Amino acid sequence: MLLVIDVGNTNTVLGVFERVAHRPGEDVTTETARYERLVANWRVGSHLNRTVDEYGVIFRNLFSMDNLEVSSVHGIVISSVVPPLDSVLRQVCERYFNTKPLFIEPGVKTGMPVLYDNPAEVGADRVVNGVAAYEKYGGPCVIVDFGTATTFDCISKKGEYMGGVICPGIGISADALFQRTARLPRVEIRKPARVIGTTTVGSLQSGLYYGYLGLVDGILERLVDELGEETRVIATGGLGTLLGGSSHFIKEVDEFLTLEGLRIIWDRNQSFRREAAPKAAKAQTRAPAPAKPGDTGAKGPRRSLLKRGERLEVGLQRSELMVHPAIRPLTSAEIRRGKLLQLLYGNRRALSAAAGRNSAPLDARLGSD
């Protein structure tokens, strides 16, 4: 099984994918079965003060509730926008699942070019959503992720991440209203029966819901004008179902889009590693290059040959004597001229002269034969 984890500022979403049989036409000798069936998913709070063991107990209990074996997890992939939790979750995966996780970060193969001025600024979840949306719905498309912040991510027809829009989420917008007004009560965010509220609670719910819906549709209208009328709009996130159904532009609501994107990126990285493995093995089995004249063939450092505590080591690949750091390495030609013996058995004055920083020839620094 494959465990995918999406760490957000408010919630952490987990999903477990199971392998499916090979597709028709696939080579069963070279293609491994893919993780495609989502068998379980959970949502827990993202708390910075939780320890490794607390997260480990929570995750294992979630597996037990759905009758899943922790030992059956053979891979873990994580996207996180909360850096302080990265090291905690890494330890959870290694300690409780005996698996090293794959974090979505620069250097991971996603298959999607990022056209941001600074690609490192793009949140991992935004790239993951873009990968999943383009894989499932094609391009151009816009993904609206209703989370702590609401993000609008634009994908081109060629599958490029173009950029997007970030605005405050409906939850923190409501929190700001309740904190700054003494007499307005905190209400549940839901779609009211009518736009015109006849109570304080109804008026608040109408303003929050339809006011935020107007923000979403206003942004989408301008994005569609830039991308073209054929643009598809997909909603995801915790409130995607609540707001997506009333939008004039959102046509698809995909609750598990981020989890699907993590699975897709995991598969792409495993395929990349399988293709790279034979090349690496072939490079390791190549015959070693013929030795150059004067090479000693030494494979590792040798014991010190000098007495009186003087350091002398043999180079790993080149036949050079690495003496004290103040002395430059001797070349093969100098060794063949017999200066090695003079260096090994000469007096300390000769050795001191050899360690000098002047640019005089080596013969002059070591003296005559």
BELNOR-V825467 format. One record per backbone hydrogen bond with DSSP energy under -0.5 kcal/mol. NH is the residue of the N-H (numbers start at 1). CO is the residue of the C=O. If there is no record, write none. Layout:
NH,CO ; NH,CO
This chain:
2,17 ; 3,75 ; 4,2 ; 4,15 ; 5,77 ; 6,13 ; 7,5 ; 7,79 ; 8,6 ; 8,11 ; 12,44 ; 13,6 ; 14,42 ; 15,4 ; 16,40 ; 17,2 ; 18,37 ; 20,34 ; 26,23 ; 28,26 ; 30,27 ; 31,27 ; 36,18 ; 36,34 ; 37,18 ; 38,36 ; 39,16 ; 39,37 ; 40,16 ; 42,14 ; 44,12 ; 46,10 ; 47,45 ; 48,46 ; 50,47 ; 55,51 ; 56,52 ; 57,53 ; 58,54 ; 59,55 ; 60,56 ; 61,57 ; 62,58 ; 63,59 ; 64,60 ; 65,61 ; 66,62 ; 67,64 ; 68,63 ; 72,69 ; 73,70 ; 74,1 ; 74,72 ; 75,1 ; 77,3 ; 78,102 ; 79,5 ; 81,7 ; 85,82 ; 86,83 ; 87,83 ; 89,85 ; 90,86 ; 91,87 ; 92,88 ; 93,89 ; 94,90 ; 95,91 ; 96,92 ; 97,92 ; 97,93 ; 99,93 ; 101,99 ; 102,76 ; 103,101 ; 104,78 ; 105,103 ; 108,105 ; 110,108 ; 115,113 ; 115,161 ; 121,118 ; 122,119 ; 126,123 ; 127,123 ; 128,124 ; 129,125 ; 130,126 ; 131,127 ; 132,128 ; 133,129 ; 134,130 ; 135,131 ; 136,132 ; 137,133 ; 138,133 ; 138,134 ; 140,155 ; 141,155 ; 142,232 ; 143,153 ; 144,142 ; 144,234 ; 145,143 ; 145,151 ; 146,144 ; 146,236 ; 147,145 ; 147,149 ; 150,167 ; 151,145 ; 151,149 ; 152,165 ; 153,143 ; 153,151 ; 154,163 ; 155,141 ; 156,160 ; 159,156 ; 161,113 ; 162,154 ; 162,160 ; 163,154 ; 165,152 ; 167,150 ; 169,148 ; 173,169 ; 174,170 ; 175,171 ; 176,172 ; 177,173 ; 178,174 ; 179,175 ; 180,176 ; 181,177 ; 185,183 ; 190,188 ; 192,190 ; 197,195 ; 203,199 ; 204,200 ; 205,201 ; 206,202 ; 207,203 ; 208,204 ; 209,205 ; 210,206 ; 211,206 ; 211,207 ; 212,208 ; 213,209 ; 214,210 ; 215,211 ; 216,212 ; 217,213 ; 218,214 ; 219,215 ; 220,216 ; 221,217 ; 222,218 ; 223,219 ; 224,220 ; 225,221 ; 226,222 ; 227,223 ; 228,224 ; 231,228 ; 232,140 ; 234,142 ; 235,252 ; 236,144 ; 238,146 ; 239,146 ; 240,237 ; 243,239 ; 244,240 ; 245,241 ; 246,243 ; 247,243 ; 247,244 ; 251,233 ; 251,249 ; 252,233 ; 254,235 ; 254,252 ; 255,253 ; 257,254 ; 260,256 ; 261,257 ; 262,258 ; 263,259 ; 264,260 ; 265,261 ; 266,262 ; 267,263 ; 268,264 ; 269,265 ; 270,266 ; 271,267 ; 272,268 ; 273,269 ; 274,270 ; 275,271 ; 276,272 ; 277,273 ; 278,274 ; 279,275 ; 280,276 ; 281,277 ; 282,278 ; 283,279 ; 284,280 ; 285,281 ; 286,283 ; 295,292 ; 310,307 ; 313,322 ; 315,320 ; 320,318 ; 322,313 ; 322,320 ; 323,321 ; 327,324 ; 330,321 ; 335,331 ; 336,332 ; 337,333 ; 338,335 ; 339,334 ; 340,335 ; 342,338 ; 343,339 ; 344,340 ; 345,341 ; 346,342 ; 351,347 ; 352,348 ; 353,349 ; 354,350 ; 355,351 ; 356,353 ; 365,361 ; 366,362 ; 367,363
